[in-house]
Amino acid sequence: MNNFYIKYGFVIAGLMVAYFLILKLIGWHQYPVLSSVNGLIIGAGIFYAIRSYKRSVQVFKYEVGFRIGLLTGGLASIIFVIFMAVYIFHIDMQFAMAILKSWNINYDTGAQILLFSIFIMSCSTTVVLTLTFMQLLKESRNQNTTNF
């Protein structure tokens, strides 16, 4: 089980970092709405992690698949937040202030609130998508009957 969430967690985080850096090159990294693509990246990674686990075992257990989904997204979230912390505090110190200015907040919150928001959004996306994909990939307990 360990290799599934570690492998896919690093792949998801790498794709999110690459996507952010591509947006930075284009100059669109300061538009928060474009971060919604991160949800697609997280979703695809969680789906493939759970599906790969399901294909590798004889009996697919719901709780193990659920755990793999949560750990995959959680690991990717932590890695991405660490990257963003390094980026915000060491590479582009004005980035966080530009994002926070677009939020129209009247008090000084600092860049930590941005990191906290990124982490909460990633984790909530992880939980919702894991629950969704487990409904799609779980084994059905319905009996196959042809009589109505």
N, C-alpha and C positions, 0 to 999 in steps of 0.2 A: 504494500500500500504506500510506503514512503516514497518510492521512486515516482509514482504518478503525480502526487501533489507538488513535489519538489521540481520535477521536470517541467510540468505545465505552469507552475507558479513563476518560475524564472522566465519561461517563454512569454507569458502574459506581461510580466513587468518589463521585459526587454522590448516588446512591441509597443507598450505604452510610452516608454522612454523614447523610442525611435519616432513614434508619432508626434510626441511633443517637440522633439528636435527638428523634425520636418516642418512643423508649424512655425517654429522659431526661425528657420531659414527663410520661409515665405513671408514672415512678419505677422502672422495671424495668431501667435501664441497668447496674445492679450485678450482674445475673445473667449470668455468662459463657455459660451454655448457650444463651441467646437469640442469641448471635453466630453460631450455626450458620446462621441465615437469610442471613448474608453469603455463605455458600457458594452458596446458591441465586442470589443477586444476581450474584455473580462468574460462575457457570455460565451463567446466561441471557445475560449480556453477552458472554462469550467465544463462545457458540454463535451469537449474532446477528452478531458481528463476522466470524467465519469464514464463516458462511452468506452474508452480504452480499458478502464478497470473492468467494466462489465464484460467485455470481450475476452478478458484474460482469466476469468474465473468460471467455474462450473455453476455455482449457485450465487446469484447476485443478491446481496443483502442491502436493504434500503439504508440502514444506519451507516454502513461502511461507505456507500456511495455518497450519502449526505455529508459525511465527514470529509471525504476526499474533495467534494465541491467547496466546502467551507475553508478547508486548509489551503486549497489551491488559490482561491480568491484572497484569503487573508495574507498568505505569503506574498502574493503579487502586490497587494495594497501596501504592506510594510516596506517592501523594496522600493516601490514607486514614491512613497512618502519620504524615504531616506534620500532618494535622488532629488526630489523637489526641495528638500531642506538644504542639501548641498548647493543646488542651483540658486535658491533664493538668498541664502546667507553668504555665499562665496563667489558666485559667478555673476549674477545680475541682481544687485541689491534693489534696483528700482522696479523690478517686475512685480513684486508683491504689493508695493504701494500703488502701482497703476491699476492692478486688479481691484484692490480695496477701494480705490477712488471711484471705480465704476459701480460699486455696490451702494454708493450714496449713504455711507455710515457717518454719523455726526461725531463720533468719538474715536479716539486712537486705539485700535485693537492690536496692532502689530502684525507681523507676518505669521505668527503662530496660529492665529485663527484661520488663516488660509490653509496651512498644513492640516489643522484639525478638520476643516471642512472637506479637504481632499480625502482624508482617511475615513471619515464618516460616510461620505458618498460612495467610496469604494466598498466599504464593508456592507452597507445597506444593499448595494447592487449585487454583491456576492450572495447575501442571504436570499434575496428575492429570486435571483436567477438559479440558485441551487435548488430551491424549492420547486421552481418551475420545471427545471430539467429532470428532477427526480420523478415528477409526475409523468413526464414523457418517457423516461427510461426504466421505470420500475416494472417488475413482473406483475402481470395481472393475476388477481385471485378469482376472477370470474370463471365460472364453469362454462365450458363450451357445450351448449345444448342447442339443438335445432328446433325444438318444440317451443311454440309460442304460447 
